[in-house]
Amino acid sequence: PLRYGLVQALAVEESGKGGQGASVLDASWNKVENYPNHAMPNLMLGNHDLVRFGDLLERGNFNQADYWQRHKAAFSFLAARSGPITLYYGEEFGDEVPGFAAQVSGDCAAQGLCDDHVARSDGKVPGVTGFTPSGEQAELKQWLGQLLALRAAHPALYQGERVKLVAEGSVYGDIKQTAAEQVVYLLNVSTTPQSYALPVGKLRSASALVDLQSGESLAIGGSSVTVDLPPLSGRFLLGTDASGRDIAAQIAHGARTTLLMGIVSTLIAIAIIAFFVVMWLPSHPMWLIITVSAVFIVGVLSLFFTAGDSKHNPNLDQNGTAV
């Protein structure tokens, strides 16, 4: 069902219904909450029984200049949802069936233009089928590859918990989160610039939001942060601290630091015990005393530099104060 909401928001569905705004992306018939916790919907833009997204754009008489951007907007929405993404062949190139856009209602089977099988276009494999992508097609494929790499690098996007932000007018927004990271996704389904006042109370202890595609950093202050949304565009914003480290990096760094501190502390304890054992012996081998003492001193110094330096301990600020 989510596919129909997506095409109604960014194109038109097979019936011609479209221009429904962002609310249709969270309609009662395609809510995430409709699925049990163990199930994830198959995310798709089309298949062999559905009209290609490109043909639906032509059927809706949208501005041809927006053709590629509408594909990117649709792909970005899929990338922000939990579950597997199924791409029908040719979608990576924005494929459409030449000469087909309007629904054929009479004798469509004889013409091969029925809505339920018209998506079966010629395969487009550069270097194999004789197909050479245009500049727009090549750029879309490259952009999609980068988007899927971004999704793979951030588990919150493909399996995280969803916190709804907004689905009204032209703006749709979610927070996708795991225990390790929090990613804000916002989508503008209109052809005009929009903005969204993101409630800071919905975020964790982040000091800034970094756009995972452009690298732009948005400082967080006050009760909300204004996020500008270009036309027909989605944005992925990762919560970070003031130094630009994301929450996952801080947790991983903190875990490594804690493990190292545990090992060093154990060595110090062993050195103390060994010192008393050596002193208890009838004879006190000097080499053994020196070895035990060296282990103790090195352990104490390592613990000091590991736990007391903000470069190694993310729980300290640059002045060494606990944060």
N, C-alpha and C positions, 0 to 999 in steps of 0.2 A: 504493500500500500504506500510506503514512503516514496516510491518512485513517482507515483501519480501526484503526490504533493509537490515534489521537486519540479516536475515538468509544468505543473499549474503555476508555480511561482516564477519560473525562469523562462518558460516557453508556453506551449499549449499542449493539452493532452490530445489523444486521438479524436475526441469529439469536437475539439476546437476550444474547449474551456481553458482559459488561461488568465494571466494578469490578476491572480488572486492575492498577491502580497505575501508577506512573511508568515501570516497566521496559519496558512494552510500547511506549513512545515511542521506544525504542532497540532494538527487537527485531531479530533477525537478518534478518528479511524486509523491514525498512524502514529499514535503516541508510543514512546519507548515503554511506558508503563504497561502497555497492553501485553508485553512479552514477559514470560516467567524469567526469573533471575538466571536460570541456566541456559536460556536461549538468546541468540543474537540474530537479528534479521540479516538476510543476504542483501548487501547494498549494491544497487545496480542502477544504470541509467537506461539500459535497454537490453533486449535479447532478440532472438529470431522471430518471436511472435509479436513484437512491438515495433512501431514506427521509430526509425532512428531519430535521435535528439536533433540532429541537423535538419532533417525534414520537418520536424515539428516546429523548429524555428522559422522555416520558410512558410509553413502552413499558417503561422501566426502573423506573418507579414511584419516581422521585427526588422529594425534597421540592420542592414547587412553588415555595417561596420561593427556591430556588437556581437556578431556571430561567434567569434573566437573567445571573447571575454565571457559570454554566457556559458560556454563550455567550461571555462576555468572556474567560474562561480559554482557550477554544478559539481565539478570534481572536488572542489575545496569542501563543499558541504559533506560529500561522501567521506572524505578523509577525516572529518571531525567526528564521525559516528562510530560507535563500537560495533564490531562485527566484521566479517570478511567482505571485501569489495570484489565484485565480478565485473570485469570490463569485457564487453562484446567486441569482437575483432573490428578494427577500423575506428573505434571511438577515440583511440589515442591520436588519430589524425583528424578528428572532427568529421568523420565520413558521413556522407548522405547519398541518396540514390538520385543520380542526375535525371531531371525531367519529371520527378515525382515530388509533389508537395500536397496538392489538394486531394482529399479523400475520393477514391473512385468507388462508386456504389453500384454501377451497372457492369456486369460481365468482367469483374475485376480479375477473376481467376485466369481467364483466357489471355488477359493482358499482362498477367504477372504483377499486378499492382494492388493486390488486396492488402489491407492494413496488417493482417496477421502473418504475412510472410515477406513483405516488401523489404525487410531489413537485410535479407540475404544478398548483399552486394558482392562485387568482386573483391577478393583478398588483396590487401595492399602491403606487400613485404618488399621494401627497397632491396635491390640486388637479386631478387628471386623472381618476382612476378612482373618485372619490367616497370614497376611503379617508381616514380621519382617525386618525393613530396615537395610541395610548394614551400615558400618561406614560412607562411603561416602554419602549415601543417607540421613542418619540422620543429618550429618553435613551440607549438602546443605539446608535441610529444616530449620534447626536452623538459618543458615546464612540468608536465605530469610526472615524469620520472623523478624530478627533484621533489615534487610534492609527496610522492609515495615514500621517498627516502626520509623525508621529514617525519612522516607518520610512523615509519618503522623505528625511528630514533626516539619516539616519545610514546611509551606504552599507554599513557593516559588517553591518547587519541583513539586507539583501537580497542582498548579494553577497560577504560576508566569509568568511574561513576559519573553520571551526568547530573549537573545542577542547572536547571533552567534559569535563564536570565530574562529573555524577552522574545516575543514572537508576535509582533504587531506592526502595522504600517508596512514599512519597507525593510525593517531591521529584525534579524533573527540572531539570537545569541545563547550560548551555552558556556558553562565551565566544565571541562573534563578533568577529572582528578584521580590520582592514586595516592597512596601514602607518601610517595616520593616526589610527586610533581603536580602542578596545577597549571592547566593551559586554558586560556579564555579564547573562545571562537566566536567571531562576529561576522555576519554576512549582510551585505546591502543588496537587495534584489531589484533595486530600481536603477534608472539611468541617470539619476541626479545624486550628487554627494549627500551623505547623511552623517550624523554623529550620534554617539550613544554615551550617556553618562553612566559609567560603570560604577556600581556601588562598592566602595572599598570594603564595606562590611562583609561582602561575599568572598573576599580574598583572605588568604592566610597571612603570614607575617612578611609578605614581600614588600620591598621598598621601591620596586620598579617593575614595569612590564616591558619585555623585549619582543619585538616582532620577529618571529622565527624565519620569515622570508626576506624582509628588507633590512633587518638589524636595527631598526629604529627603537630607541628606548623612551618609554613614557614614565616620568616620575610620578609617584603616588603621593598625594597630599590631600588633606581635607576629607570630606565624606564621599567624594566621587572623583573619578578621573575621566576626562572627556576623550573619547576615541573617535578619530575621524575615519569615515568609511567611504572610500572612493566608489563610484558607480559600479554595480555588478561585480563586486569584489568581496572576498572573504579575508579575514585577518586571524592569524594564530599568535596569541600573546602569552609568553611564558613568564610566570612570576619569578623574579630574581631578587637578590639582596642589593644593597647599595653598591657593591663591588661588581655587580653583573653576574654573580654566581647563581645558578638556578637552585631550587630547593633540593632536587635530586643530588646535585653535586655536593651540596652542603651535608646532606645525610651520609652520602658515601664517604666524604672526607672525614666527617665526624666519626664514622664507624671505623675507618682505618686508624684514626688518631686514638680512639678508645682501645682498639686492639693492641696498638703499639704500647700505649700506657700500661695496659694489663701485663704485657710481656715484661716490660722494664720493671714494673713493680714486683713481679714474681722473682726476677733476678736479684733485686735488692733484698727481698726477704730471704732468699737462699743464701746470699752473701753474708747477711747478718747471722743467720743460723750457723753457717760454716765457720764464721769468725769465732763464735763461742765454742764450737766443737774443737777448733784448732787450739784455742787457749786452754781448753780442758785437758788436752793431751799432755803427758808427762814432759815431752820435749816439744819445743815450739819451732818447727822448721821455718826459717825466715822466708824461703821462697814461697811457701804456702801462705804465710801471712800477707806477703806482698801481693800475691795473686788475688786473694780474697778481698783485700783492701782496694785493689785496682778495679775489680768488678763492682764493688760498692760505689766507688767514686764515679765511674763511668755511668752506672745506672742512675745515680742521682742527677748528674749533669744532663743525661738524655731526657729524663723525666721533666727537668726544668725547662729545657729548650722545646720539648714537644708540647707540653701543656701550657707553657707561659708565653708562647710566641703566637701572635695573631695569624701569621702566615701558615702555621701548622695546625692551629686550633680555631675552627670557624665559630666557636662559641665566645671568642674574645674579639674586642674591637682593636683598632690600631694602637691603642694605649695599653692594651693588656687587660682591660676591664671586661668582666663577664657580661655577655649580652644574651 
